[in-house]
Amino acid sequence: MTASARTAVGVDVGGTNIRAARVGATGAMEDHLIEPVEAGREAFMAQLLRLVETVADDSTAGVGIGVPGRVDAANGVILSAGYLDIAGLDIPGRIRQRLVLEARVENDATMALIAEAHARPEVAQGLILMVTVGTGIGGAILLDGAPWYGGGISGQFGHMVVAGDGPRCNCGRRGCIETFSSGTALGRLVAEAGLQEGLKTRDVFQRAKQGDKTASDVLINWAGPFRRALDSALAAFDPRLIVVGGGLGQEMVGALSEIDNEGSWFGCPVEAAKLGDKAGVIGAGLRCFARDER
Ligand SMILES: [Zn+2]
C-alpha cells in the first residue's frame, strides 16, 4: 500500500475483544491491534477513540465500526449489543467531533460479509447471504455489493422459525433456529444426550467421526433445523451464495455435510467463511469503500 493510497480504519467490536486496523481498498490490512474490550460505556468510547486515533494516518478517509447485536445502520444507531452496554452511543458523532472523520456503524455480520464477498469477486454481483453461528445466530444480506437493511435490521436469520411448538426464544417467538442450532443450543444437546459435560465441539466431531452414534445424532439434531431454515431462505430469495461464519461456522458446514440434502428444485452453494476472525475488521474498513445501501 503506497502512502498516497486511500485507506479506512476498520474496527470490530466483539463480546471479548476489540480490533482495529488500517485497511486499503484491496482489503490489505496494516497495524492490526487487538485488546480486551473495556467495560462501561465511557471507558469503551475512550478505548475506541484511542484505537482509531492510533491506527489512522494521513491516508485515512473514514472509519467503519462493526458491533454485535441489532443496528439501525442507515441512521447509525445501535439498538442493542448483546452483553455490551453500548446501545444508543453516538459513535459516528463522537468520531467526527474528535477526529474529523466520517464513520459508519453496522452489525458485525454485515462487515464480515462485505469482507467475505470481497474475497470472492466471482459472486460480487447478485444476492449473498451470511449466517453467523456463535453463542447466538445472526446474519447479513448483501445485494450487488451493498448492504440491504430492509426496514432497518434485516438479516436476523437466527429468528427464522422452524418449529412453531419449539422452545421459547429471546425474541418472543417459539422455535427459532437460534434455539436449535446456536452454540448455546449445541451445549444443551450435548448435555441432554448424556455426553460428558463441557465436551468441546471438536471432541463431539471427533467422536462422531469414530462412529459414536450419540455424538453423530447430536450433530444431526444441531444442524438439521439449520439446514431446513437455509432451505426456506434459498427457496424464497434464490441467493448466489450462503456464507456460514461466526465462531462455529466451519463446524456447522462440517455438520451440514453429514445431512442428506435430497434433490430439490432449489439449491445454492453453502460455504464456510474463509477469512476467520479477521473478516470483521477487514470488512469494517472495506465498508468505507463499498456502495451505500440498496
Ligand atoms: Zn427468535
Boltz pocket constraint, residues with backbone or C-beta under 6 A from the ligand:
constraints:
  - pocket:
      binder: B
      contacts: [[A, 158], [A, 159], [A, 160], [A, 169], [A, 170], [A, 171], [A, 172], [A, 173], [A, 176], [A, 178]]
      max_distance: 6.0
